[in-house]
Amino acid sequence: MGEVGTFGVWLERQLRRRGISQAELAEELKMTRAGVSAWVNNRAMPRADKLTAIEKSLGLPAGSATSFQDDKPRVVDRSWYHRKAYADGGREFGNAAAFAFEADLAVLAREATQNSLDERLDSNRPVRVRFTLHELSGEHLKRFLDALRWDDLEPHYASAAQHPQKVGRVLAEGLREMEKTESLLLLRIDDYNASGLTGPEYDDGRFAAVVRRQLDSHKRSGHAGGSFGLGKATLWANSRLGLVLMNSTLSEPYEGHTQRRLIGRLDLPWRKVYGEAFAGPAWLGEPDSAPGYRGVSRSWWGDEETARSLHLERESDEAGTSFLIVGAHDAGDDRGKDALDLSDMHTKLVEALADNFWAAMTAGVSAAPLLQASVTTLRNENVFIAEQRVNPHEHHPAHARALKAYLDGETVEEFTAGDQVALVRVPLVVPPRRSAGPRSGERIVHHAVLLVTPADDSDRVHSKVVCMRGSRMTVMSRRPREIPIGTDPFQAVLLAGYATGEEGVEIASAEAFLRASEPPEHDKWDKTEELAVTYARGALSRLKEFRADVDAAVRGIVGRKGVRANGGPKVLQELLELDGPAGGRRNEGHPTIRHLDGSVDPGGAWRVEAELRLPPREEPWLLTPVAKFDVRSGSRPTLHWAELTGGENCRVENGNLLIEPGVRSARFAGVTEVVSHPVSASLAKLVVDVQRARGGAA
């Protein structure tokens, strides 16, 4: 038998929907009105025979009074409920949580998809996330606005758009754009194999956390990527109208239903409409009649036609939620475009999903992906750009190859072939929590997984470490320190915590530690207030040590043991060397070449890259790099440079290297002139030296 409180809400709803009073039900059941009132107001629960009588009297199927099942979904006379202004005169001019994010589709894709991953229901199957851009105009737009009860909203928009603050300006621009173009852009985000918005209407649960509250993440799983409850705010931040509609299929029944739990939420600033002041948010739903919530718009169990009219229809009965952003927009992109067209938006969503979730979408032979994602674009219900499934091997081939090798157990300790994946374990020391007291237990050591593989020829960005935890969303991408110049391009992936696919106390501890080190954007592991208050002194030092150990591990895989020719046959490894001063070791006060790498190109020229080590100096260095062929007897013939280019901390002027004062290391690259070679490059050893430029400051 159900709880008293739940039964009272259910019974009151059945009476209201049928237009039957408590007194009329009491008369039908041959009992006092006070007895029925006690049921409705949660003071008592009917006996089994009375439950059967209630079902018969109200024309409900047997068992409805214990499962709280309604007879069937029906058309609801939904309305907008606007929260009244605070009695103490307080005013809010926007949702502060939404200000944490810009109106950027890439940020939206990252945050919304991470939330879906955190709610994965069946761990043996991926979460499916679909983004659908849909531009409405003409009769299609009119029908949607009618279903939305737009006439009821217009006075509130007109008042809110007059505010000079940011929210008011965005609203005004959104309304002007809709009027000018006579169109409206919707963006629907559907997830499947997710929990759905479960839980009660107002008390603790997923539904209330998303629909009713701010800064409530309601995530209990240690695998969760988010922890601040801010991610959902990106839905409203990307709506020029501050409006999001929802349709959820629940993984757990509520009020006896699982299908089409519908509601809308509108975030506006404080406003006055027809002389009455309103606080900010509003909800589209069925007017509630429960004590304490009378008149408040609550979610309703919709029919298929209503879901379709609101563009919230779902493709199957699988659990999950559809979010519809009304008036979707992007604030622009880094290429300077004021506004993105539909094609641009489609591409931006695809790229954002690929960049942030390629690892979650990568599968092994026996390991299913955590995520499947796609993007579709429509115009007035017609396909404009067909559904595009995001393929990690297409967008990040080297990264996906590395992770797949790990999932399939096909990694190596060091490279012996071009497409291999090297694996090394990197320790992360998790400090004790402050709650354990000054005499807390021993530190926990987690061994994260570092994967390194040669970069793909198509990789525009390479030689960085992509770091992740939890459900394998990219947290950050950073370049390791002190990688030798001339190192072959590589890609590295760091799997920490649950991203390793492993379980255990040390895994859970590392996951919690790294989550505490992330800001709300979840884009780095660094000092945060949560880290400082949760963990014992030295937590930040443990993170720094972890980064340093990761960098050292990368160098151990990709770094050279000595100078060698890059990319040529093995014999070339013996044909390139650093030159030193005649008679022994060079004076410590003179620049020296620290690393030198090179290869003979198809045209027969030597291509070299060098890193210089420079002693402290208050004046600039002006140096001349000299390339020579080493010969068994006689003087070394000097070669000419066909190209000489400066790198880090170095520029080329009149064939010389100019390096500013105080610089301790610099890089340059050069290509020899083939016509100056006395013999073929492959037949002689190349020697590179740096000399003080004649007449220069050095």
Salt bridges, closest charged atoms under 4 A:
GLU12 OE1 - ARG16 NE 3.92
ASP49 OD2 - ARG47 NH2 3.24
ASP70 OD1 - ARG13 NH2 3.24
ASP70 OD2 - ARG17 NH1 2.64
ASP70 OD2 - HIS257 NE2 3.14
ASP71 OD2 - ARG18 NH2 3.16
ASP104 OD2 - LYS348 NZ 3.35
ASP118 OD2 - LYS219 NZ 2.73
GLU119 OE1 - ARG206 NE 2.71
ASP122 OD2 - ARG125 NE 3.18
GLU135 OE1 - ARG379 NE 2.77
ASP146 OD2 - LYS142 NZ 3.18
GLU173 OE1 - ARG176 NH2 3.08
GLU177 OE1 - LYS180 NZ 3.74
ASP190 OD2 - ARG188 NE 2.99
GLU201 OE2 - ARG212 NH2 2.86
GLU201 OE1 - ARG261 NH2 3.32
GLU201 OE1 - ARG298 NH2 3.76
ASP204 OD1 - ARG213 NH1 2.72
ASP216 OD2 - ARG213 NH1 3.24
GLU255 OE2 - ARG13 NH1 2.88
GLU255 OE1 - ARG298 NH2 2.95
ASP267 OD1 - ARG265 NE 2.98
GLU276 OE2 - LYS84 NZ 3.92
GLU286 OE2 - ARG16 NH1 2.89
GLU286 OE1 - ARG17 NH2 3.14
GLU286 OE2 - ARG74 NH2 3.15
GLU305 OE1 - ARG308 NH2 3.17
GLU315 OE2 - ARG128 NH1 2.81
GLU315 OE1 - ARG130 NH1 2.45
GLU318 OE2 - ARG125 NH1 2.80
GLU318 OE1 - ARG128 NH2 3.18
ASP330 OD2 - LYS348 NZ 3.09
ASP333 OD2 - ARG335 NH2 2.63
ASP344 OD2 - LYS337 NZ 2.41
ASP355 OD1 - HIS396 NE2 2.82
GLU387 OE2 - ARG130 NE 3.62
ASP408 OD2 - LYS404 NZ 2.68
ASP488 OD1 - ARG560 NH2 3.34
ASP488 OD2 - ARG564 NH2 3.82
GLU502 OE2 - ARG425 NH2 2.74
GLU503 OE2 - HIS223 NE2 3.47
GLU511 OE2 - ARG469 NH1 2.64
GLU518 OE2 - ARG469 NE 2.62
GLU518 OE1 - HIS522 ND1 2.65
GLU545 OE2 - ARG542 NH2 2.74
ASP551 OD1 - ARG478 NH1 2.92
GLU577 OE1 - LYS685 NZ 3.45
ASP579 OD1 - ARG636 NH1 3.06
GLU588 OE2 - ARG585 NH2 2.64
ASP597 OD1 - ARG560 NE 3.52
ASP601 OD2 - ARG607 NE 3.05
GLU611 OE2 - ARG594 NH1 3.85
GLU619 OE1 - ARG617 NH2 3.59
ASP630 OD1 - ARG636 NE 3.11
GLU648 OE1 - ARG667 NE 3.69
GLU653 OE2 - ARG651 NE 3.06
GLU660 OE2 - ARG651 NH1 3.06
GLU673 OE1 - HIS640 ND1 3.88
ASP689 OD1 - ARG586 NH2 2.82
